């Protein structure tokens, strides 16, 4: 079942008389519970696509349907509700609140999500239950990224959007993070969308989407993706 549909989506940014077409007539369908990797060079439109799907931006033209709802017509308040209930975000830099403990950072989502999961359970899922009372500065970069994933998952989103989630990590820690994300798709039925420059990460995806000059250049379903342990960095 398709959980995401882009229908002829275009996004144009204007600066004075100059127009930049970040997305150009994109058509795209994503199935529920898939691990999806979006590849492309800088400026290709990857982040714009992710921002559209995340409700952080709206299309100039076209329609975006997520879980049966047309989000391209939502008001700012309705988009805020959509972001709180449907999508989770994981970024290259972890955006943890430095004055809150690990537990407090994750439990914070209860304030915005009506259907949140146990913060303690999600911290356990990422293997950091013994760090509940630590502050972000006391954790390694990889541990902070895993906590940011726990926080995103605690919202109980249907879709998890990840922008270069391993970009600031060493190869060993990057593999741990990718294993975690993949398990969320396999064991929890989450749709995971990862934007990355790393061609090797694409080898573990169910679906690989290549973007160039604001257009979808290819859409490939992979029957036998490799495991995270097999990735070459």
Secondary structure, DSSP 8 states (H G I E B T S, - for coil): -EEEEEEEEEEEEEETTEEEEEEEEEEEEEETT-EEEEE--TTSSHHHHHHHHTTSS--SEEEEEETTEEGGG--HHHHHHHHHHTEEEEESS----TTSBHHHHHHGGGGT-TT---HHHHHHHTT-GGGTT-BGGGS-HHHHHHHHHHHHHHTT-SEEEEESTTTTS-HHHHHHHHHHHHHHHHHH--EEEEEES-GGGGGG-SEEEEEETTEEEEEEE-SS---GGG---
